[in-house]
């Protein structure tokens, strides 16, 4: 059983239904495995039915008390389904640990209408202080169903769920549902309940007490969950007006109710509500806010009743209400409010700003006769451009406060005579520079120069300088002269005298002022009147200022006075304060008007001019030599070279171009210069290339001239460039020499410069018509170690000496012997003999002997063999001397020395000594004699080798 219990508890890989049925059929003595399976796979109902029907109730207790207490609600439901005794069920609930859900237990029992069996157990849980809402919900349902003081329980208990109990009570008793919802502030449910059951009095009381604008909005306007019903809303409003608000004693409740009506956009109903509150005898009749609200609501909804409310009510905010009336177009009502409360300034403001009647405003001001009213009227008249009436009103008000606007409007309207009256009044009240300054200007405009002089002589705080400037700008030069003289402003006085035509006096004032602006004004006036002598005096004071030079030049140029301008700047070059701008601008003027003088000017003053600026001027005037000169001195060699190339007809000069081109930074200009010379000066190409030798890419140069087929033009350059051993240069020069049939030069080029395609050149030369070029092809094959191709060419052209030289250079015995055979086969014994001499170290003596014997060339071969025998004899003599020395050492040193000598480093004679089997003796066939290398081969044993008789000819046969 323990193993079964373990398997069903820990294993997840079995069919629960089959295992459950199997365990039922097996009837194990211990039902714990079945309990575990049913608990794990939710077969609780089947388990309880099985255990109860088989009389194993104790296992039911074991299950809920020891295995899984949370399954008690399902167990109780199953027991009730089989009509188990209530006492058993109660006992089981009471004895089970409290790890189960009370709400689930109540739900299971409530499904079976047996909730009363939990009454005492629930009351005991409540008395124990349980906070579980399920306990108190169940008690509430029991009290409601049994009608056991449910109102008291719902009013005093705060632990039940009001939504659950309210929904439970709706069909049983709506009053109890209202009570539950109101206790829990379940607003949505309460609104639905009271609307569905026409409980609008309770609804109105709840809304007023609740003081929640959102809830009011749902009741009056509805929302997605509660669409408004017009009949219900009307009934609710009636209940609020009739019973709800009269019963309210808290001002906040009334305030929230009024705001709710406003938010719901119910103006008519709001007026009805407010009239009930204010116009009848209520605690809120004299409330300021409510009176304001009543009038404002009437303004928006019933404008015709506003005047009546204004007359009947007294505790409202007059300025605010009047402002709202104005905003809503009720101007007469606003005027009545201000007039009733004697706010005269605001009252006349309504007449002026809103009624728009200046005549009624004037009558009202006459009746009030207050300065502030006259002042307000004066401002309105000023805005209406009744300038004379406005000034009269300001004078009656004795108010200069608005002098700025009065001065502005009167000045723009040209009413200076009336303005003088106002300013004389204002000067007595305020001491402001603006007032006195405007009075001076008004005197000037009205040509009252005597009054102006009197005012200037007296104490004043006027801004005389500014007034003088205004008079100057207005063309009032006489008045301006008086004003500038008063403040000793020589600069402005000079300008004024210019305007009055007194130029000499203007120049004298300019000297006193020593101001740039004065000199400019006087200079401009003198130029306009063609007084160039005076203009030059002024100009010399201007051109030393760099910022004044260009405007002065434009002034002269605009008038067409170029000669006078040039003379002015030329005279200014010697001044101590002469600056770069003067030299620069003079250069630009020369570019425009005197191009013949520009080069001399540049050569003299190039270090003192602004070169970039003059460059632009020269470029615009197409002065290319001068432009090149400037580029060179500005270190812009690229632009200089580009200019020469683009405008060679005017700017090119070979020597200077060579100096410039080697200093450019843009490599592409080298090749552009080469193309330019190729096109326009081809005979000078080599000189240019030699100048650029160190900076150009020789490969690219050669490629460029190859494409244009002009390689002969740069032959001198190619010769000079060969020192770099450049492949392209070498190949181009070699091709040129081939084309010119200069085989001597080609041979020298090939021997001294090896960086070229030798095989390709050889392949082209081997077919050349001239013999010397074919010899060069053979020479190239030699250099490439293609000996047989070289020999083939030499044989073809019968250049036997070259062939023998090639064979010797190859160092190949086979090639040398093939050449011998060729000479034998071609019947050329002299060449055969010469080849033996030339290739002495390469040919094998046995081959020579065989060829001589077979072809009867013993006489031609004899010199070779004589030399060979002599060489052999010399070697034998050397060997004999060495052997003799060795014997002497052996005799002196004894047998130990012999042994040492036999094993020592000199083993030339071998271990057997002279005459042993390793050299000349015939000790037997077991050890072969070493084969000699070179011309001594087969010479040690005539007719035999290694002790074996040979079949060849013996040396003595010759």
Buried (B, 14 or more C-beta within 10 A) or exposed (E): EEEBBEEBEEEEEEEBEEBBEEBBEEEEEEBBBBBBBBBEBEBBBBBBBBBBEEEEBEBBBBBBBEBBBBBBBBBBBBBBBEEBEEEBBBEBBEEBEEEBBBBBBBBBBBEEEBBBBBBEBBEEBBEEEBEBBBBBBBBBBBBBBEEEEBEEBBEEBEBBBBBBBBBBBBEBBBBBBBBBBBBBEBBBBBBBBBBEBEBBBBBBBBBBBBBBBEBBBBBBBBEEEBEBEEEBBEBBBBBBBEBBBBEBEEEEBBBBBBBBBBBBEBBEBBBBBBBBBBEEEBEBBEBEBBBBBBBBBBBEEBBEBBBEBBEEBEEBBBEEBBBBBBEBEBBBBBBBBBBBEEBBEBBBBBBBBBBEEBEBBBEBBEEBEBEBBBBBBBBBBBBEEBBBBBBBBBBBBEBBBBBEEBBEBBBEEEBBEBBBBBBEBBBEEEEBBBBBBBBBBBBBBBEBBEBBBEBBEEEBEBBBBBBBBBBBEEEBBBBBBBBBBBBEBBBBBBBBBBBBEBBEBBBBBBEEBEBBBBBBBBBBBBBEEEBBEBBBBBBBBBBBBEEBBEEBBEBBBEBEBBEBBBBBBEEBBEEEEBBBBBBBBBBBBBBBBBBEBBBEBBEEBBEBBBBEBBBBBBBEBEBBBBBBBBBBBBEBBBBBBBBBBEBBEBBBEEEBBBBBBBBBEEEEBBBBBBEBBBEEBEEEBBBBBBBBBEEBBBEBBBBBBBEEEEBEBBBEBBBBBBEBEBBBBBBBBBBBBBEEEBBEBBBEBBEEBEBBBBBEBBBBBBEBEEEBBBBBBBBBBBBEEBBEBBBBBBBEBEBBEBBBBBBBBBEBBEBBBBBBEBBBEEEBBEBBBBBBEBBBEBBBBEBBBEBBBEBEBEEBBBEBBEBBBEBBEEEEEEBEEEBEEBBEBBEEEEEEBBEEBBEEEEEEBBEBBBBBBBBEBEEEEEBEBEEBEEBBBBBBBEBBBBBEEEEBBEBEEB
